[in-house]
Amino acid sequence: MSMPQSVRNWFSSKFACHIYSFLVILVIAIACYFYDKDLFGSLPKTVGSVSAFLTVYGVIFALIELVRTRTAAELAEQRVTEVVQVVEDLITAREITECQIAVESALDGISRNEDISARYVVKIIRLYSQVFPDAMLDEQSPHRSNRSILETYRYVKRVSDKSKGPVQTQKALMSISGHLAEMQGHTKRGKENAQ
């Protein structure tokens, strides 16, 4: 009569190392008995020898469990890292979407020759800076240039003529929209490649 496959898998995966180590210790104990019968000559010597072999087996058992625990901890850490990455991607996707909505609203206002609400300007600057933090550190990046144009929007609107400010702002907003779409594409492509 053979064991079912599920029982064999469970038995071999969980206890194989322990059984193999016990069998090795048992073989060593039997070999010691045949090699030096004095180890098992009297009751105190037999109890001492058996307890010594059991102690060695206990140490081996503990080492096996230590390795298993470490492996489980590493696997758990890997899964947590994957979950954190997914959450960060979701947050980035939300920020991109919110920023795109604000950019579209601002472009809509420019096309109707209306002022862009300060609330939208601030929201675009904040979200755009959060989505591209590294690019904002580079003084030569187009991301930083676009942010600078938006930061000076109210000032340019008051000082210069009406035609130059909106055109420059509109170009910056179109560029921002393109950057956001590109980032969203990279995020989506990264998820598809991971699957």
C-alpha positions in Angstrom: 0.0 0.0 0.0 1.5 3.3 -1.1 1.0 6.7 0.4 -1.0 9.3 -1.6 1.0 11.9 -3.5 -0.1 14.8 -1.3 1.0 12.9 1.9 4.3 12.1 0.3 4.9 15.7 -0.8 3.9 17.0 2.7 6.1 14.4 4.4 9.1 14.9 2.2 9.0 18.7 2.1 8.5 19.3 5.8 10.4 16.4 7.5 12.9 15.0 4.9 15.9 16.8 6.3 15.0 15.9 9.9 14.5 12.2 9.0 17.7 12.1 7.0 19.7 13.7 9.8 18.1 11.3 12.4 19.1 8.4 10.2 22.7 9.6 9.9 22.9 10.1 13.7 21.4 6.6 14.1 23.9 5.0 11.7 26.7 6.8 13.6 25.4 5.6 16.9 25.2 2.0 15.7 28.7 2.3 14.2 30.0 3.6 17.5 28.3 0.7 19.3 30.1 -1.8 17.1 33.4 0.1 17.2 33.4 0.8 21.0 31.1 -1.5 23.0 32.3 0.4 26.1 30.0 3.3 25.2 27.0 1.1 25.9 28.5 -1.2 28.6 26.4 -0.1 31.6 23.2 1.8 32.1 24.8 5.1 33.0 27.1 4.8 30.0 24.2 3.9 27.7 22.1 6.8 28.9 25.0 9.2 28.5 25.8 7.9 25.0 22.2 8.1 23.9 21.7 11.6 25.3 24.9 12.7 23.6 23.6 11.4 20.2 20.2 13.0 20.9 21.9 16.3 21.7 23.8 16.2 18.4 20.5 15.4 16.6 18.8 18.3 18.5 21.5 20.7 17.4 21.1 19.6 13.8 17.3 19.8 14.1 17.7 23.4 15.3 20.0 24.3 12.5 17.6 22.9 9.9 14.8 24.9 11.4 16.9 28.0 11.5 17.7 27.7 7.8 13.9 27.2 7.1 13.0 30.2 9.2 15.5 32.4 7.4 14.3 31.2 4.0 10.7 32.0 5.0 11.7 35.5 6.3 13.5 36.2 3.0 10.5 35.1 1.0 8.2 37.3 3.2 10.5 40.2 2.7 10.4 39.7 -1.1 6.6 39.6 -1.1 6.4 42.8 1.0 8.7 44.5 -1.4 6.5 43.5 -4.3 3.4 44.8 -2.5 5.1 48.1 -1.6 6.0 48.5 -5.3 2.4 47.9 -6.4 1.1 50.4 -3.8 3.7 53.0 -5.0 2.7 52.4 -8.6 -1.0 52.9 -7.6 -0.1 56.2 -5.8 1.9 57.4 -8.8 -1.0 56.4 -11.2 -3.4 58.4 -9.0 -1.1 61.4 -9.0 -0.6 61.3 -12.7 -4.4 61.1 -13.3 -5.1 64.0 -10.9 -2.4 66.1 -12.6 -3.7 65.3 -16.1 -7.2 66.4 -15.1 -5.8 69.7 -13.7 -3.7 70.2 -16.9 -6.8 69.5 -19.1 -8.8 72.0 -17.0 -6.1 74.6 -17.3 -5.8 74.1 -21.1 -9.5 74.4 -21.4 -9.4 77.7 -19.5 -6.7 79.0 -21.8 -8.6 78.0 -24.9 -11.6 80.1 -23.6 -9.2 83.0 -22.9 -9.8 82.7 -19.2 -7.3 82.8 -16.3 -6.1 79.5 -14.9 -7.3 79.1 -11.4 -4.5 79.4 -8.9 -5.7 76.2 -7.4 -5.1 74.3 -10.6 -1.6 75.9 -11.0 -0.6 74.9 -7.5 -2.1 71.4 -7.9 -0.2 70.9 -11.2 3.1 72.1 -9.8 2.7 69.9 -6.7 1.7 66.7 -8.5 4.1 67.2 -11.4 7.0 67.7 -8.9 5.9 64.5 -7.0 5.8 62.4 -10.2 9.2 63.6 -11.5 11.2 64.4 -8.3 14.6 63.6 -9.9 14.0 65.7 -13.0 13.1 68.7 -10.8 16.7 68.6 -9.3 18.2 69.0 -12.8 18.3 72.6 -13.7 18.5 71.8 -17.5 15.5 69.4 -17.5 12.4 70.3 -19.5 10.4 69.2 -16.5 11.9 71.9 -14.3 11.5 74.5 -17.1 7.8 73.7 -17.3 7.4 74.0 -13.6 9.2 77.4 -13.7 6.8 78.6 -16.4 3.8 77.6 -14.3 5.4 79.1 -11.1 5.6 82.5 -12.9 2.2 82.3 -14.5 0.5 84.9 -12.4 3.5 87.3 -12.6 3.8 86.9 -16.4 0.0 87.3 -16.8 0.1 90.7 -15.0 3.4 92.1 -16.4 3.4 91.1 -20.1 0.9 91.3 -22.9 -1.9 88.8 -23.0 -0.7 86.9 -26.0 2.8 85.8 -24.8 1.9 84.5 -21.3 -0.9 82.1 -22.3 1.1 80.8 -25.3 4.1 80.0 -23.2 1.9 78.5 -20.4 0.0 76.5 -23.0 3.2 75.0 -24.4 4.4 74.2 -20.9 1.0 72.5 -20.1 1.1 70.5 -23.3 4.7 69.4 -22.5 3.6 68.4 -19.0 0.7 66.4 -20.4 3.1 64.6 -22.7 5.5 63.8 -19.8 2.6 62.5 -17.7 1.3 60.3 -20.5 4.8 58.9 -21.1 5.3 58.2 -17.4 1.9 56.5 -17.3 2.9 54.4 -20.3 6.1 53.3 -18.5 4.2 52.4 -15.4 1.7 50.4 -17.4 4.4 48.7 -19.5 6.4 47.8 -16.3 3.4 46.1 -14.9 2.7 44.1 -18.1 6.4 43.0 -18.3 6.3 41.9 -14.6 3.3 39.6 -15.3 
